[in-house]
Amino acid sequence: MDINNPIPREWEQYVTQTALGLEVIPDHLYDTATYVDNTTINLPMFNTVRANKSLSNMTQPSVLPNPESFLIQAVRLDFQTRLETIDQGAAAAALPSRMDDILLLQNTGRFTLTIGHKQYGPWLLWPMPAGSGMMGFAGAAGAEAANLVSGYGRTFGKLYALFPNLMIAPLQNFQVDLDWPAAVNLSGDMVIQCLFDGQRARAIG
């Protein structure tokens, strides 16, 4: 018995209930971890339950609870920074900054997704931008002998779409690993958030 009838035929792919008791919704699957300055070589993600929902929506380490599953349609990678003010100094050189930190991490970093016993990637980090968010830059001269420069930067661009999509089944182990061939010397620790854009199948209730 089709419990969604009568509905227009063109709406059939968008139903929120089936005879199996599942609904499919647009959703995100995300996790957050910290790159430790000049130390981290491998940064695993989705492998633990974080302190609160702003950091992750994983309820169990490395698996989705039964009967949930997730269809990954795109990947976002966000290097979380804030507006900062830097003392330029007398020398004309690249400023140590959060903008430069992002570039340094992207230049040599790689992204590997493991689902079950299969690996996908490694992929380079720079094609995986957050895709949205505040963009801007501000500059000012201070009263000191050395100029003070304020700035902000983040990754921006088209989402890294996965075609064909990849599915995480209920209770199937998965993990993301960000890795670098050597530790990167940054201006400080960097908080990184990985987000999968896609669809979640879940029980109706």
One Martini backbone bead per residue (centre of mass of N, CA, C, O) as a GRO file, in nm:
protein
  205
    1MET     BB    1   0.094   0.037   0.024
    2ASP     BB    2   0.047   0.378  -0.054
    3ILE     BB    3   0.074   0.637   0.189
    4ASN     BB    4   0.085   0.901  -0.027
    5ASN     BB    5  -0.183   0.872  -0.140
    6PRO     BB    6  -0.262   1.141  -0.311
    7ILE     BB    7  -0.008   1.243  -0.550
    8PRO     BB    8   0.199   1.387  -0.740
    9ARG     BB    9   0.434   1.241  -0.935
   10GLU     BB   10   0.662   1.473  -0.904
   11TRP     BB   11   0.666   1.415  -0.570
   12GLU     BB   12   0.781   1.126  -0.501
   13GLN     BB   13   1.093   1.210  -0.430
   14TYR     BB   14   0.972   1.396  -0.159
   15VAL     BB   15   0.890   1.213   0.048
   16THR     BB   16   0.842   1.159   0.424
   17GLN     BB   17   0.711   0.869   0.363
   18THR     BB   18   0.703   0.514   0.416
   19ALA     BB   19   0.651   0.179   0.459
   20LEU     BB   20   0.936   0.176   0.629
   21GLY     BB   21   0.952   0.445   0.813
   22LEU     BB   22   1.086   0.671   0.625
   23GLU     BB   23   1.280   0.974   0.591
   24VAL     BB   24   1.382   1.242   0.370
   25ILE     BB   25   1.641   1.487   0.436
   26PRO     BB   26   1.788   1.773   0.449
   27ASP     BB   27   2.146   1.781   0.543
   28HIS     BB   28   2.397   1.766   0.800
   29LEU     BB   29   2.745   1.658   0.849
   30TYR     BB   30   2.950   1.730   1.142
   31ASP     BB   31   3.293   1.843   1.236
   32THR     BB   32   3.546   1.920   1.497
   33ALA     BB   33   3.894   2.036   1.489
   34THR     BB   34   4.242   2.071   1.601
   35TYR     BB   35   4.517   2.237   1.493
   36VAL     BB   36   4.844   2.199   1.599
   37ASP     BB   37   5.096   2.389   1.610
   38ASN     BB   38   5.371   2.230   1.481
   39THR     BB   39   5.236   1.907   1.507
   40THR     BB   40   5.031   1.820   1.311
   41ILE     BB   41   4.956   1.542   1.070
   42ASN     BB   42   4.692   1.408   1.196
   43LEU     BB   43   4.321   1.459   1.143
   44PRO     BB   44   4.058   1.334   1.288
   45MET     BB   45   3.707   1.268   1.197
   46PHE     BB   46   3.406   1.145   1.342
   47ASN     BB   47   3.546   0.979   1.614
   48THR     BB   48   3.363   1.167   1.806
   49VAL     BB   49   3.206   1.316   2.082
   50ARG     BB   50   3.118   1.621   2.142
   51ALA     BB   51   3.026   1.874   2.362
   52ASN     BB   52   2.858   2.010   2.114
   53LYS     BB   53   2.656   2.115   1.837
   54SER     BB   54   2.873   2.323   1.722
   55LEU     BB   55   3.087   2.080   1.658
   56SER     BB   56   2.863   1.834   1.647
   57ASN     BB   57   2.623   1.559   1.521
   58MET     BB   58   2.739   1.330   1.674
   59THR     BB   59   2.626   1.036   1.874
   60GLN     BB   60   2.857   0.853   1.754
   61PRO     BB   61   3.141   0.697   1.690
   62SER     BB   62   3.172   0.651   1.336
   63VAL     BB   63   2.844   0.640   1.349
   64LEU     BB   64   2.519   0.563   1.258
   65PRO     BB   65   2.222   0.514   1.363
   66ASN     BB   66   1.971   0.302   1.383
   67PRO     BB   67   1.822   0.392   1.060
   68GLU     BB   68   2.053   0.573   0.967
   69SER     BB   69   2.141   0.772   0.677
   70PHE     BB   70   2.392   0.905   0.430
   71LEU     BB   71   2.411   1.145   0.159
   72ILE     BB   72   2.686   1.249  -0.014
   73GLN     BB   73   2.714   1.559  -0.218
   74ALA     BB   74   2.910   1.745  -0.033
   75VAL     BB   75   3.208   1.940   0.054
   76ARG     BB   76   3.312   2.109   0.355
   77LEU     BB   77   3.583   2.347   0.450
   78ASP     BB   78   3.655   2.510   0.766
   79PHE     BB   79   3.847   2.790   0.864
   80GLN     BB   80   3.838   2.927   1.181
   81THR     BB   81   3.803   3.279   1.194
   82ARG     BB   82   3.908   3.614   1.277
   83LEU     BB   83   3.944   3.918   1.333
   84GLU     BB   84   4.266   4.085   1.296
   85THR     BB   85   4.562   4.232   1.454
   86ILE     BB   86   4.872   4.347   1.304
   87ASP     BB   87   5.210   4.394   1.324
   88GLN     BB   88   5.403   4.484   1.065
   89GLY     BB   89   5.653   4.640   1.073
   90ALA     BB   90   5.947   4.711   0.891
   91ALA     BB   91   5.932   4.469   0.724
   92ALA     BB   92   5.899   4.335   0.394
   93ALA     BB   93   5.664   4.089   0.466
   94ALA     BB   94   5.501   3.827   0.540
   95LEU     BB   95   5.227   3.792   0.731
   96PRO     BB   96   5.146   3.662   1.015
   97SER     BB   97   4.840   3.478   0.967
   98ARG     BB   98   4.533   3.338   0.913
   99MET     BB   99   4.547   3.351   0.610
  100ASP     BB  100   4.824   3.210   0.586
  101ASP     BB  101   4.743   2.951   0.734
  102ILE     BB  102   4.543   2.848   0.527
  103LEU     BB  103   4.745   2.825   0.295
  104LEU     BB  104   4.941   2.628   0.432
  105LEU     BB  105   4.731   2.397   0.473
  106GLN     BB  106   4.639   2.372   0.170
  107ASN     BB  107   4.909   2.315   0.014
  108THR     BB  108   4.960   2.006   0.178
  109GLY     BB  109   4.685   1.899   0.219
  110ARG     BB  110   4.472   1.612   0.297
  111PHE     BB  111   4.176   1.407   0.196
  112THR     BB  112   4.019   1.128   0.373
  113LEU     BB  113   3.773   0.877   0.307
  114THR     BB  114   3.617   0.634   0.523
  115ILE     BB  115   3.416   0.343   0.426
  116GLY     BB  116   3.468   0.107   0.602
  117HIS     BB  117   3.719  -0.039   0.379
  118LYS     BB  118   3.702   0.228   0.213
  119GLN     BB  119   3.876   0.457   0.010
  120TYR     BB  120   3.861   0.819  -0.039
  121GLY     BB  121   4.123   0.907  -0.199
  122PRO     BB  122   4.321   1.152  -0.189
  123TRP     BB  123   4.254   1.498  -0.137
  124LEU     BB  124   4.280   1.811  -0.180
  125LEU     BB  125   4.205   2.103   0.002
  126TRP     BB  126   4.163   2.358  -0.194
  127PRO     BB  127   3.878   2.244  -0.335
  128MET     BB  128   3.746   2.274  -0.016
  129PRO     BB  129   3.528   2.487   0.051
  130ALA     BB  130   3.279   2.633   0.231
  131GLY     BB  131   3.101   2.840   0.014
  132SER     BB  132   3.044   3.031   0.270
  133GLY     BB  133   3.023   3.350   0.410
  134MET     BB  134   3.212   3.580   0.536
  135MET     BB  135   3.349   3.862   0.354
  136GLY     BB  136   3.666   4.043   0.415
  137PHE     BB  137   3.835   4.373   0.461
  138ALA     BB  138   4.072   4.546   0.683
  139GLY     BB  139   4.237   4.874   0.722
  140ALA     BB  140   4.505   5.025   0.934
  141ALA     BB  141   4.662   5.295   1.101
  142GLY     BB  142   4.865   5.352   1.354
  143ALA     BB  143   5.034   5.532   1.618
  144GLU     BB  144   5.263   5.381   1.568
  145ALA     BB  145   5.550   5.317   1.403
  146ALA     BB  146   5.394   5.070   1.338
  147ASN     BB  147   5.179   4.924   1.153
  148LEU     BB  148   4.835   4.836   1.157
  149VAL     BB  149   4.670   4.528   1.062
  150SER     BB  150   4.354   4.441   0.937
  151GLY     BB  151   4.206   4.104   0.900
  152TYR     BB  152   4.027   3.874   0.669
  153GLY     BB  153   3.988   3.512   0.602
  154ARG     BB  154   3.859   3.271   0.356
  155THR     BB  155   3.712   3.029   0.208
  156PHE     BB  156   3.605   3.026  -0.146
  157GLY     BB  157   3.342   2.866  -0.335
  158LYS     BB  158   3.277   2.590  -0.477
  159LEU     BB  159   3.153   2.307  -0.418
  160TYR     BB  160   3.248   1.977  -0.342
  161ALA     BB  161   3.129   1.756  -0.555
  162LEU     BB  162   2.982   1.429  -0.548
  163PHE     BB  163   3.048   1.223  -0.842
  164PRO     BB  164   2.924   1.011  -0.712
  165ASN     BB  165   2.762   0.951  -0.454
  166LEU     BB  166   2.786   0.889  -0.095
  167MET     BB  167   2.710   0.623   0.135
  168ILE     BB  168   2.595   0.596   0.473
  169ALA     BB  169   2.528   0.346   0.668
  170PRO     BB  170   2.404   0.186   0.912
  171LEU     BB  171   2.667   0.116   1.129
  172GLN     BB  172   2.891   0.245   0.951
  173ASN     BB  173   3.206   0.298   0.922
  174PHE     BB  174   3.360   0.631   0.961
  175GLN     BB  175   3.616   0.867   0.822
  176VAL     BB  176   3.823   1.154   0.857
  177ASP     BB  177   4.142   1.256   0.703
  178LEU     BB  178   4.385   1.488   0.786
  179ASP     BB  179   4.695   1.551   0.603
  180TRP     BB  180   5.056   1.590   0.647
  181PRO     BB  181   5.396   1.557   0.576
  182ALA     BB  182   5.416   1.805   0.780
  183ALA     BB  183   5.442   2.023   1.004
  184VAL     BB  184   5.281   2.337   1.056
  185ASN     BB  185   5.375   2.678   1.070
  186LEU     BB  186   5.194   2.884   1.264
  187SER     BB  187   5.031   3.140   1.457
  188GLY     BB  188   4.833   2.898   1.542
  189ASP     BB  189   4.577   2.742   1.614
  190MET     BB  190   4.331   2.543   1.417
  191VAL     BB  191   3.999   2.547   1.336
  192ILE     BB  192   3.820   2.263   1.195
  193GLN     BB  193   3.547   2.215   0.959
  194CYS     BB  194   3.343   1.941   0.865
  195LEU     BB  195   3.105   1.916   0.584
  196PHE     BB  196   2.812   1.749   0.488
  197ASP     BB  197   2.620   1.753   0.208
  198GLY     BB  198   2.265   1.635   0.209
  199GLN     BB  199   2.104   1.325   0.302
  200ARG     BB  200   1.864   1.201   0.540
  201ALA     BB  201   1.778   0.895   0.683
  202ARG     BB  202   1.480   0.839   0.886
  203ALA     BB  203   1.277   0.797   1.129
  204ILE     BB  204   0.952   0.812   1.205
  205GLY     BB  205   0.865   1.043   1.507
   0.00000   0.00000   0.00000
